[in-house]
């Protein structure tokens, strides 16, 4: 069955004492996270199947309306994870355990909905999950396949075929000038910069699988789009701009992104974060 037909069919799912409605893609299908080496075709299918609402076909969802915090377990957490995955966010494993990967997906969702990001999932977030808004389009006439980086909200949206398929929390350049010393090309050197993520229109260029050592630190699965500025996984992706200029991603998102974001794809960077 094709992804579109699967998404069109909604189903009621009961886990423990909680019943909730999700799209035709089951929790088991949504739970799989693609590794960095996954094929583009497989990755596109996976992400497309997890983003029903982005195409305007979100299934009906009845939230459990149970307040959740980091460390929570059970049916309500599973419902949250499946719904986030269905909407195009990336909560990691759909295992009913509320950890850091699910939290970053919650942050991204809350920011898109205009809710102050917090690790607590309560009434406002559940209500938004029942009736979600799509991300604001930054480039209305952009190419069907493109990445939009919203520095104001600190999110990145990947569009495939004109539809937002992957939405993630990010941390961009801090804007705080830096001076770093590092051993580079066999000698100790001084590096300075303004730690900005420049706005503008770019395209993805080269990439590397796994850890890549730069003179400013380690980048995981980097995909470069503006000189030395890249999307990359990082162990710290806080709720504020903190990088030297790159766009930091949660590690589990950096595992998925190379399989769905090709080379030569437009990257549009807009906005400004206000502290």
N, C-alpha and C positions, 0 to 999 in steps of 0.2 A: 504494500500500500504506500502511495506517495506521501510526502510530508504534509502537503496541503490537505489531503483527505484525512490524514490522521488528526490534524489540528482541528478540522471542522467538527469532529465527533467529540462531544463533551461526555464526561462520565462522572458519576458519583463514586467517590472512593471512601471507604470506611477503614480507619486505622484506630484500633482500640475503641474508645468511646466517641471518637470524633469523626464526623462525616463532612466531607468537603467536595466541591465540584472542581474538576480540572479538565483540561483538554484531552483529546484523544491520545496524546502521547503519554504513556504511563510513567509513573515515578521511576520504575526500573530503567526505562529507556532514557529518561532524563538524567539519571544518576551518573552516566558514564562521562568522564572527563578525558578529552583527547590529549595524548602526549604531544610534545613539540614536533615529533617527526611524522605525525599523522598526515595523510594525504589531504590536499585542498578539497577534493570532492567530498571525502568523508566528513571533513571538518565543517564544510558548508552545510551538509545535510544535518549534522548534529546541532549546529547553532540555529539553523532555520527551524528545526523541530522544537526548539526551546524558546521561541520568541513569537508565539501566536499573536499576542496583543499588539505587537509592533505593526503588524499588517492589518490591524483593525479587526482581527478575528479572535480576540481573547475570549476564552470560555468563561461561563458563569463561575463565580467563586464565592463560596460562603465561608467567611473567616471564622476560626474558632474563638476569636476575641479573648484569648488568654494572654496575660502579660508575660512576656518572655525576656529573660536576661541571659548574658553569657553563662554557659554551663548548663542551661536548661536542656532537657531531653524529653523525647516522647512524640506523640502524634501531632501536637500543635506545631512543634518545630519542623516535623516532616512536611506538614501542610505548607508552612512558610517557605521551606526550601523548594518544594515543587512549584509553588506559585511564582517565586522569584525566577526560577529557571524558565518557566513558561513565558515570562514577560521579557526575557532576554538578558537578565542579570546573571551573575555567575557565582552561586553560593558554594561551589565545591561539591563534595559528596552529598547526595540526598540520603542522609543516614539517621535523621532524627536527633542529631547532636548539634547544639548551637555553639559553634566555635568561631575562631577568627575569620575563616573564609566566608562563612555565612554573614558575619557582621559587616564585612566590607561590601557585600552585595546589598545588605540592608541600608548601609550608608548611601550607596549610589542611588538606590530607589528613593530614599527619603529626600535626597537632594533634588532629584528630578521632580518630585511631587511638591517641593517647596516646604518640606518639613525639616526642621533643624536636625542634623544627623546625630543620632545617639544609638548606643548598642541596645537600648530597651525597645522592644516592639510592643506597643500599647495601642489604645483605641484609634488614634489618628493614623497610624501606619496600617493597621488592619483595614480601616475604612478605605484608605487609598488603594490597598491591594484588591479590594472588591471593585473599585471604580478607578483604575489607574489612568494617569495622563501620560501621553507619549513625550519623549524629550523634545525640547524646543529645537527646531531646525536652525542651524547657524548659517547654512549656505543653501537657500531654497532652490537654486538652479545648479546645484552641484552634480557631479557624476553619480550614476546609480551606485557604484562601489566607491566608497570614500570613508575616511575617518574624520570625525569632528572632535576637536579638543576644546572644551569649554573651561577656560581658566577661571572664570567667575565662580562656577559651581564645582570646579575640580572634578569633572567627569570626562570620559571619552565615550563617544558613540560610534560604533562601526556600522555603516550602512552597506547592505548587500542587495543588489537589485532595487535600490531606492527605498529599502525598508530597514529600520534600525534593528539589528540582529544581536548585537552584543553591547551592553552598557556597563561601564565599570567606573569605580572610584579610582582617582589618580592623585598623585602629588607632583606638582610641577616645580619650576624654578623658584627658589625662595626670594629672589630679588635682593638678597643681601650680598654685597661684594665679598669675594673670598680671596685668600692667598693660601695656596697649598704647596707643600714641598713633597716631591716624590722622586724615586729613582726611575728614570725613564731613558731608554736607549743606553743603559750602562752607566749613567751618571745622575747625580742628584740635581734636580732642576726645580725652579720656582714657577708656579702656574697661578695666574690671577684671572679674575672674571667678575661679571656682575650677577651671575646666577639667575639670569632671566631665561624664560622660555619664550622666544620671540613669536609674536603673532604674524600671520601671513599664510600664504598658500604654498605648499611643498608637495613632495612625492616621496614615497618609501624607496629606499635605495638598497644598500647591502645589509646583511644580517649575519648573526652567528648563533649557533645552537649551544646551549649550556652557558657556562660562565665566561665572560669576556673581560679581560683586565684592561682598564684604561688608566690614564695618569691621575684620574680623580676617583678611582675606586672600581669595584666589581659590578658588572652589569649582567643580569641573567636574561638569556634569550633576546638580546637587543635587536631591534628593527630600526635602523637609522632613517631619518626623513629630512634632516636639515643639518648638513655637515656632521658634526660630532654629537648632535642631539638625537636621541632615540627614545622609542618606547622600550622599557625594559622592566623586568621583575626586580623587586628589591625586598629586603627583609624588613624594612621600615617604610610604611606608606601612611603617614599620619593625616589627620584632618586639616592640614594646612600645607602650603607649598614649602618644600624642604630640600629640594634637589639643587644640584649645581646648574640645572637648566634642562635636563632630560625629563621625560614624563614617566614617573615611577608607576608601576602596576603591582597589585598583589601578585605573589608568586604563582598562585594557581591560575590566574588570568594570563600571566606570561607563558604558562604552559600551553594554553589553548590558542592564543592570538596568532602565532606563526602559521598555524594551519588554516586560518581564515583570512588573514591580511597578506595579500600578495605584494610583489615588487612593482613599482611604478604606479601605485594607488595614491590618489590625491589625499593629502592630509591638510586640513584647514584648522588653524589655531586662532581662536578669538577670545576676547574678553580680558578681564583683569581682576585678580583676587584682591578684595579689600579686607585687611586685617581688622 
